[in-house]
Amino acid sequence: MSRSPLGKLNNKRTFIRKLVLDVVKPHEPDIIEVADAISKLDGVKKVEVEVRDYDSNIERLMLVVEGDDLDEDDIMELIKYYGGNVASIDGVTVESEEFAD
């Protein structure tokens, strides 16, 4: 019987360092306002926004958020506050470090 690798995960703390999000939002507020608001969240160091598609009602964005210990729930909540919706999480970078028991 093989052993589960989950036992080896107990001494690690993980940090989300980067999220790549596919976001759909109305034209207002503009991408500068949204990026500025996200950049003010705890742990965020860098925000990149690229408009991927644009029509009369909405724009589709690639949103890249980088930092030390990102809180994806806070980021998603802020996007919703500005009228956006996360269509998908297209990428993530997670780092871990061991801690003493």
CORTAKA-V474788 format. One record per helix or strand of 3 or more residues. SS is the DSSP state (~ for helix, > for strand). FROM is the first residue (numbers start at 1). TO is the last residue. If there is no record, write none. Layout:
BEGIN
ss: <SS | SS>
from: <FROM | FROM>
to: <TO | TO>
END
This chain:
BEGIN
ss: <~ | > | ~ | > | > | ~ | >>
from: <5 | 12 | 31 | 44 | 58 | 72 | 85>
to: <9 | 26 | 39 | 54 | 67 | 81 | 98>
END
